[in-house]
Amino acid sequence: MVATAQDAVPDDIGALRAALTAALARAEDEAARATLVEAELAVAGAKASDDAALIAHQHLTIRKLQRALHGQSSERSARLHDQMELTFEELESTAMEDEIAAEQAAARTTEVAPFVRKRPARQPFPEHLPRERMVEPAPTACHCCGGHRLRKLGEDITETLEVVPRQWKVIQHVREKFTCRDCEAISQAPAPFHATPRGWAGPGLLAMILFEKFGQHQPLNRQAERYAREGVPLSLSTLADQVGAGAAALMPLFKRLEAHVLAASRLHGDDTTVPVLAKGKTDTGRLWTYVRDDRPFGGADPPAAVFYYSRDRRGEHPAAHLAGWSGILQADACGGYGDLYAAGRQPAPVLEASCWAHSRRKVFELADVEAVARKKAHGEKPNLVYPLAVEAVKGIDALFDIERAINGLLPAQRHAVRQERSAPLVTELERWMIETRESSRAGTT
């Protein structure tokens, strides 16, 4: 006869209770072990997330230091920098979530200590922010003995940063009318001033619309959607009208800034690509920049920059931008500047000052050891690193070191140092490049 599970169940009530108690104890032990394992895994996961966030933060810090050392226009891509910031943001958020999860898991057991991340000391909140003092109700009796003879010893202040949501309001300018009892003429205060003709937007609102569009790159349709959610419906055409009116109102300021920049005898020029929405695709426009900065030469005039936009890179654009200007222009080898350097240009030819940074960039791409390492780390096919390019970059960087040391000195002092230290380096670099090119040609023939 085959035994069944029912046959193994005891008939005695006491035995049944003992078996049930043992089963419950085993279940509690298994649940405790599962809780312990869950807490340990949560703590380990929090530590791993913290390590990943810390590594990302260190990489980002190194990148920022490199950008500060080599300048904003160095070969280190700004897009890579932005991507690193996004990666750090995600890892930091994940690390915080895992820390809270580990703390909650550790609270369910007494054998696992919670994981607390190391954080830098938080800076105090800015002093200019208003403080709202909220005093908590003081105890009326001693928590120890219950006595009522309490005396204030001091206070502890816990500061919490808070924000008041944006508030919209309509300002009503009331202009009372008065009639003259003698001549029946009507007198009234003049209408309030608006930054734009027939304007209805206050200066704060107008500045916000313009800054969000051009400073924060928020299209007007997204602004309109956000304003509507806040209870203020403003159509796209209405916002576009305000942008046009604001641009017209700011034009005199731009003209003053433009006149200041073009009054300089030395300018730095460059252009950068700008994605432009077009029908069915994205075009590439150009943003032309001209900078006046005499501080490296010991000049006292304030630095400034003007920007011009165009849909293409034709030479007619810089020719129009600098139509009435002459002097020294430091720029890259873009063919669009060619007409400016023509001998018969009016009012006078522009003297070309080639840019060492642009010249170095092409050579650096052949000597970028860091880019090779990054591609190898990501499993990508790395570019070749040419030893000759490395030597060329070292020679150019030696000139950059001299320039950093004499930055801000008077022109005569800078000229003397350049003649003494830079000129021999340039002569040697030119000789080395010519010899290297000739030897390379001889080796290929």
C-alpha positions as CSV (number, residue, x, y, z in Angstrom):
1,M,0.0,0.0,0.0
2,V,1.4,3.4,-1.0
3,A,1.7,6.1,1.7
4,T,0.3,9.5,1.0
5,A,0.9,13.0,2.4
6,Q,-2.3,12.7,4.4
7,D,-1.0,9.6,6.1
8,A,2.0,11.6,7.4
9,V,-0.2,14.2,9.2
10,P,-0.4,13.3,12.9
11,D,-3.8,12.8,14.4
12,D,-2.9,14.3,17.8
13,I,-3.8,18.0,18.2
14,G,-0.6,18.7,20.2
15,A,1.5,17.2,17.5
16,L,-0.3,19.2,14.9
17,R,0.3,22.4,16.8
18,A,4.0,21.5,17.2
19,A,4.4,20.8,13.5
20,L,2.6,24.1,12.6
21,T,4.8,26.0,15.0
22,A,8.0,24.5,13.5
23,A,6.7,25.3,10.0
24,L,6.0,28.9,11.0
25,A,9.5,29.2,12.6
26,R,11.1,27.8,9.4
27,A,9.1,30.3,7.3
28,E,10.1,33.2,9.6
29,D,13.8,32.1,9.4
30,E,13.6,31.9,5.6
31,A,11.8,35.3,5.4
32,A,14.5,36.8,7.7
33,R,17.3,35.3,5.5
34,A,15.6,36.7,2.4
35,T,15.3,40.1,4.0
36,L,18.9,39.9,5.0
37,V,20.0,39.0,1.5
38,E,17.8,41.7,0.0
39,A,19.3,44.3,2.3
40,E,22.8,43.2,1.5
41,L,22.1,43.3,-2.2
42,A,20.5,46.8,-1.8
43,V,23.6,48.1,0.0
44,A,25.9,46.5,-2.5
45,G,23.9,48.1,-5.3
46,A,24.0,51.5,-3.6
47,K,27.8,51.3,-3.2
48,A,28.2,50.3,-6.9
49,S,25.9,53.2,-8.0
50,D,27.8,55.6,-5.8
51,D,31.1,54.4,-7.3
52,A,29.8,54.9,-10.8
53,A,28.5,58.4,-10.0
54,L,31.9,59.3,-8.4
55,I,33.8,58.1,-11.4
56,A,31.6,60.1,-13.7
57,H,32.0,63.2,-11.6
58,Q,35.8,62.8,-11.6
59,H,35.8,62.4,-15.4
60,L,33.6,65.5,-15.7
61,T,35.8,67.5,-13.4
62,I,38.9,66.5,-15.5
63,R,37.0,67.5,-18.7
64,K,36.2,70.9,-17.2
65,L,39.8,71.5,-16.1
66,Q,41.0,70.6,-19.6
67,R,38.5,73.0,-21.1
68,A,39.7,75.7,-18.7
69,L,43.3,75.0,-19.7
70,H,42.9,74.8,-23.4
71,G,40.1,77.2,-23.9
72,Q,36.5,77.0,-25.1
73,S,37.6,76.5,-28.7
74,S,39.9,73.6,-28.0
75,E,39.7,70.3,-29.8
76,R,37.8,68.8,-26.9
77,S,34.3,68.7,-28.2
78,A,31.6,70.7,-26.3
79,R,29.1,68.0,-27.4
80,L,31.1,65.4,-25.5
81,H,31.2,67.6,-22.5
82,D,27.4,68.0,-22.5
83,Q,27.0,64.2,-22.9
84,M,29.3,63.6,-19.9
85,E,27.2,66.0,-17.8
86,L,24.0,64.2,-18.9
87,T,25.6,60.8,-18.0
88,F,26.7,62.1,-14.6
89,E,23.2,63.5,-14.0
90,E,21.7,60.1,-14.6
91,L,24.2,58.2,-12.5
92,E,23.8,60.7,-9.6
93,S,20.1,60.3,-9.7
94,T,20.4,56.5,-9.8
95,A,22.8,56.5,-6.9
96,M,20.4,58.6,-4.8
97,E,17.5,56.2,-5.5
98,D,19.7,53.2,-4.6
99,E,20.8,54.8,-1.4
100,I,17.2,55.3,-0.3
101,A,16.3,51.8,-1.3
102,A,19.3,50.4,0.7
103,E,18.3,52.5,3.7
104,Q,14.8,51.1,3.6
105,A,16.0,47.6,3.1
106,A,18.5,47.9,6.0
107,A,15.7,49.2,8.3
108,R,14.0,45.8,8.0
109,T,16.9,44.0,9.5
110,T,19.3,44.6,12.4
111,E,22.3,42.8,10.9
112,V,23.0,45.1,7.9
113,A,24.2,48.6,8.4
114,P,22.6,51.2,6.0
115,F,24.8,52.7,3.3
116,V,25.3,56.5,3.5
117,R,27.0,58.2,0.6
118,K,29.8,60.6,1.2
119,R,28.8,64.1,0.2
120,P,30.8,67.3,0.0
121,A,29.9,70.0,2.6
122,R,26.9,71.9,1.3
123,Q,27.5,75.5,0.7
124,P,25.2,77.9,2.6
125,F,22.3,79.4,0.8
126,P,23.0,82.8,-0.8
127,E,22.7,85.7,1.6
128,H,20.6,87.8,-0.7
129,L,17.7,85.4,-0.5
130,P,15.0,86.5,1.8
131,R,14.5,84.5,5.0
132,E,11.1,83.5,6.4
133,R,11.4,82.7,10.1
134,M,9.0,80.0,11.2
135,V,9.3,79.3,15.0
136,E,8.1,75.8,16.0
137,P,5.9,75.6,19.2
138,A,8.2,75.4,22.2
139,P,7.8,72.7,24.8
140,T,5.7,73.7,27.8
141,A,7.1,71.0,30.1
142,C,10.4,69.2,30.6
143,H,10.6,66.0,28.6
144,C,12.6,64.4,31.4
145,C,10.8,65.4,34.7
146,G,7.7,67.1,33.5
147,G,8.6,70.4,35.2
148,H,7.4,73.7,33.9
149,R,10.2,76.0,35.0
150,L,11.8,76.2,31.5
151,R,14.3,78.9,30.4
152,K,15.5,79.5,26.8
153,L,19.0,78.3,26.3
154,G,19.4,78.9,22.6
155,E,18.0,77.7,19.3
156,D,18.9,75.5,16.3
157,I,18.0,76.7,12.8
158,T,17.3,74.3,10.0
159,E,17.2,76.1,6.6
160,T,15.0,74.7,3.8
161,L,15.2,76.1,0.3
162,E,11.8,76.7,-1.2
163,V,10.4,78.3,-4.3
164,V,7.3,80.3,-4.9
165,P,5.6,79.4,-8.2
166,R,5.6,82.0,-10.9
167,Q,2.8,84.5,-10.5
168,W,1.1,86.3,-13.3
169,K,-0.6,89.6,-12.8
170,V,-2.2,92.4,-14.8
171,I,-1.2,95.9,-13.9
172,Q,-3.9,98.4,-14.4
173,H,-2.6,101.9,-15.1
174,V,-5.5,104.2,-14.2
175,R,-5.5,107.6,-15.8
176,E,-8.2,109.8,-14.4
177,K,-9.8,112.5,-16.6
178,F,-10.5,116.0,-15.4
179,T,-12.6,118.6,-17.1
180,C,-11.9,122.3,-16.7
181,R,-14.8,124.4,-15.3
182,D,-13.5,127.4,-17.1
183,C,-12.8,126.2,-20.6
184,E,-14.3,122.7,-20.6
185,A,-11.0,121.2,-21.8
186,I,-10.2,117.6,-20.6
187,S,-6.9,117.0,-18.9
188,Q,-5.4,113.5,-18.4
189,A,-2.0,112.0,-17.6
190,P,-0.1,110.6,-20.5
191,A,-0.4,106.9,-21.4
192,P,2.2,104.6,-19.7
193,F,5.4,103.8,-21.5
194,H,5.9,100.4,-23.2
195,A,9.1,99.1,-24.6
196,T,7.3,98.2,-27.9
197,P,4.8,100.2,-29.9
198,R,1.2,99.5,-28.9
199,G,2.7,97.1,-26.4
200,W,0.8,95.1,-23.8
201,A,3.7,93.1,-22.4
202,G,5.6,94.5,-19.4
203,P,9.3,94.7,-19.6
204,G,9.8,91.6,-17.4
205,L,7.5,89.5,-19.5
206,L,9.1,90.7,-22.7
207,A,12.6,90.0,-21.4
208,M,11.5,86.5,-20.3
209,I,10.1,85.6,-23.8
210,L,13.2,86.8,-25.6
211,F,15.6,85.1,-23.1
212,E,13.8,81.8,-23.2
213,K,13.8,81.8,-27.0
214,F,17.3,82.9,-27.7
215,G,19.1,82.2,-24.4
216,Q,17.3,78.9,-23.4
217,H,16.5,77.8,-26.9
218,Q,12.8,77.3,-26.1
219,P,10.7,77.7,-29.2
220,L,7.7,79.9,-29.0
221,N,5.2,77.1,-29.4
222,R,6.6,75.4,-26.2
223,Q,6.4,78.7,-24.4
224,A,2.8,79.1,-25.4
225,E,1.9,75.6,-24.2
226,R,3.6,76.3,-20.8
227,Y,1.9,79.6,-20.4
228,A,-1.5,78.1,-21.2
229,R,-1.0,75.4,-18.5
230,E,-0.3,78.3,-16.1
231,G,-3.7,79.8,-17.0
232,V,-2.5,82.5,-19.4
233,P,-3.3,81.6,-23.0
234,L,-1.0,83.4,-25.5
235,S,-1.1,82.4,-29.1
236,L,2.0,81.7,-31.1
237,S,1.4,84.7,-33.4
238,T,1.1,87.0,-30.4
239,L,4.4,85.8,-29.0
240,A,6.1,86.1,-32.4
241,D,4.9,89.7,-32.6
242,Q,6.5,90.4,-29.3
243,V,9.8,88.9,-30.4
244,G,9.8,91.1,-33.5
245,A,8.9,94.1,-31.5
246,G,11.5,93.3,-28.9
247,A,14.2,92.9,-31.5
248,A,13.3,96.3,-33.0
249,A,13.4,97.9,-29.6
250,L,16.9,96.4,-28.9
251,M,18.3,97.4,-32.3
252,P,19.7,100.8,-31.0
253,L,21.6,98.9,-28.3
254,F,23.0,96.5,-30.9
255,K,24.1,99.4,-33.0
256,R,26.0,100.9,-30.1
257,L,27.6,97.6,-29.4
258,E,28.5,97.1,-33.0
259,A,30.0,100.5,-33.2
260,H,32.1,99.8,-30.2
261,V,33.4,96.5,-31.6
262,L,34.1,97.8,-35.1
263,A,36.0,100.8,-33.6
264,A,38.8,98.4,-32.6
265,S,41.9,98.1,-34.7
266,R,42.1,94.3,-34.1
267,L,39.3,91.8,-34.3
268,H,38.9,88.1,-33.9
269,G,36.5,86.5,-36.3
270,D,35.0,83.1,-36.6
271,D,31.8,81.3,-37.7
272,T,30.0,78.3,-36.3
273,T,27.2,76.1,-37.6
274,V,23.6,76.6,-36.4
275,P,20.9,74.0,-37.1
276,V,17.9,75.7,-38.8
277,L,14.5,74.2,-39.3
278,A,13.5,73.9,-42.9
279,K,10.7,72.3,-44.9
280,G,11.1,68.5,-44.4
281,K,14.7,68.7,-43.1
282,T,17.2,70.6,-41.1
283,D,19.5,73.1,-42.8
284,T,22.8,74.4,-41.5
285,G,23.0,78.1,-41.0
286,R,26.0,80.2,-39.9
287,L,26.6,82.4,-36.9
288,W,29.4,84.9,-37.5
289,T,31.2,86.3,-34.5
290,Y,33.5,89.3,-34.2
291,V,35.2,89.9,-30.9
292,R,37.1,92.9,-29.6
293,D,39.4,92.1,-26.7
294,D,42.4,94.2,-26.1
295,R,43.1,92.9,-22.6
296,P,45.9,90.6,-23.8
297,F,47.6,93.7,-25.1
298,G,47.1,95.7,-22.0
299,G,44.2,97.7,-23.4
300,A,41.8,99.4,-21.2
301,D,38.7,99.3,-23.4
302,P,36.1,96.7,-22.4
303,P,35.8,93.6,-24.5
304,A,32.7,92.9,-26.6
305,A,31.3,90.7,-29.3
306,V,28.7,91.0,-32.0
307,F,26.9,88.2,-33.8
308,Y,25.5,88.0,-37.3
309,Y,23.4,85.2,-38.8
310,S,23.3,83.9,-42.3
311,R,21.8,80.9,-44.1
312,D,25.1,80.0,-45.8
313,R,28.9,80.6,-45.6
314,R,29.4,82.7,-48.7
315,G,32.0,85.4,-48.6
316,E,29.5,88.2,-49.2
317,H,28.5,87.9,-45.5
318,P,31.8,88.9,-43.8
319,A,32.3,91.4,-46.6
320,A,29.1,93.1,-45.6
321,H,29.7,92.8,-41.9
322,L,33.1,94.5,-42.2
323,A,32.3,96.8,-45.1
324,G,33.6,99.9,-43.5
325,W,36.2,98.4,-41.2
326,S,40.0,98.0,-41.7
327,G,42.6,96.7,-39.4
328,I,44.0,93.3,-38.3
329,L,41.6,90.4,-38.5
330,Q,42.6,87.1,-36.8
331,A,40.6,84.3,-38.3
332,D,40.9,80.8,-39.8
333,A,41.6,80.1,-43.4
334,C,38.0,80.3,-44.5
335,G,37.8,81.4,-48.1
336,G,34.9,83.8,-47.3
337,Y,37.4,86.2,-45.8
338,G,39.4,86.4,-49.1
339,D,37.8,89.6,-50.4
340,L,38.7,91.4,-47.2
341,Y,42.4,90.8,-47.8
342,A,42.3,92.0,-51.4
343,A,44.9,94.8,-52.2
344,G,42.4,97.1,-53.8
345,R,39.7,96.8,-51.1
346,Q,38.1,100.0,-49.9
347,P,38.4,101.8,-47.6
348,A,41.6,99.8,-47.0
349,P,42.8,96.2,-47.1
350,V,42.4,94.1,-44.0
351,L,45.6,92.6,-42.6
352,E,45.3,88.9,-42.2
353,A,46.6,87.4,-38.9
354,S,46.4,83.6,-39.1
355,C,45.2,81.7,-36.1
356,W,47.6,79.3,-34.5
357,A,44.7,77.5,-32.8
358,H,43.0,76.7,-36.1
359,S,46.4,75.6,-37.5
360,R,47.0,73.4,-34.5
361,R,43.6,71.7,-34.7
362,K,44.2,69.8,-37.9
363,V,47.6,68.5,-36.6
364,F,46.1,67.7,-33.2
365,E,43.5,65.4,-34.8
366,L,46.4,63.3,-36.0
367,A,48.0,63.3,-32.6
368,D,45.0,62.9,-30.2
369,V,46.1,60.0,-28.0
370,E,43.0,60.6,-25.7
371,A,40.6,60.1,-28.7
372,V,42.3,56.9,-29.5
373,A,42.0,55.6,-26.0
374,R,38.3,56.6,-25.8
375,K,37.5,54.8,-29.0
376,K,39.4,51.7,-27.8
377,A,37.4,51.8,-24.6
378,H,34.1,51.9,-26.5
379,G,35.2,49.1,-28.8
380,E,35.4,51.4,-31.8
381,K,38.1,51.5,-34.5
382,P,40.7,54.1,-33.3
383,N,42.4,56.5,-35.6
384,L,46.1,56.3,-36.2
385,V,48.4,58.5,-34.0
386,Y,51.3,59.9,-36.1
387,P,54.5,60.6,-34.2
388,L,55.3,63.5,-36.5
389,A,52.0,65.2,-35.6
390,V,52.8,64.8,-31.9
391,E,56.1,66.6,-32.4
392,A,54.3,69.4,-34.3
393,V,51.8,69.8,-31.5
394,K,54.5,70.0,-28.9
395,G,56.2,72.8,-30.9
396,I,53.0,74.8,-31.2
397,D,52.2,74.3,-27.5
398,A,55.5,75.8,-26.6
399,L,54.4,79.0,-28.3
400,F,51.1,78.9,-26.4
401,D,53.0,78.6,-23.1
402,I,54.9,81.8,-23.9
403,E,51.7,83.6,-24.8
404,R,50.1,82.7,-21.6
405,A,53.1,84.0,-19.7
406,I,53.0,87.4,-21.4
407,N,49.2,87.8,-21.5
408,G,48.2,91.3,-20.4
409,L,51.6,92.9,-20.8
410,L,52.0,96.1,-22.9
411,P,52.5,95.6,-26.7
412,A,56.2,96.6,-26.5
413,Q,56.8,94.1,-23.8
414,R,55.0,91.3,-25.6
415,H,56.9,92.2,-28.8
416,A,60.3,92.0,-27.1
417,V,59.5,88.6,-25.5
418,R,58.2,87.2,-28.8
419,Q,61.3,88.3,-30.6
420,E,63.5,86.8,-28.0
421,R,61.7,83.5,-27.3
422,S,58.9,82.9,-29.9
423,A,60.7,83.9,-33.1
424,P,63.4,81.2,-32.7
425,L,60.8,78.5,-32.0
426,V,58.8,79.5,-35.1
427,T,61.9,79.5,-37.2
428,E,62.9,76.1,-35.9
429,L,59.3,74.7,-36.4
430,E,59.2,76.0,-39.9
431,R,62.6,74.4,-40.7
432,W,61.5,71.1,-39.1
433,M,58.2,71.1,-41.1
434,I,60.0,71.8,-44.4
435,E,62.6,69.1,-43.8
436,T,60.0,66.6,-42.7
437,R,57.9,67.3,-45.8
438,E,60.9,66.9,-48.1
439,S,62.0,63.7,-46.5
440,S,58.5,62.3,-46.7
441,R,58.3,63.2,-50.4
442,A,61.7,61.6,-51.0
443,G,60.5,58.4,-49.3
444,T,57.4,58.1,-51.4
445,T,59.2,58.6,-54.8
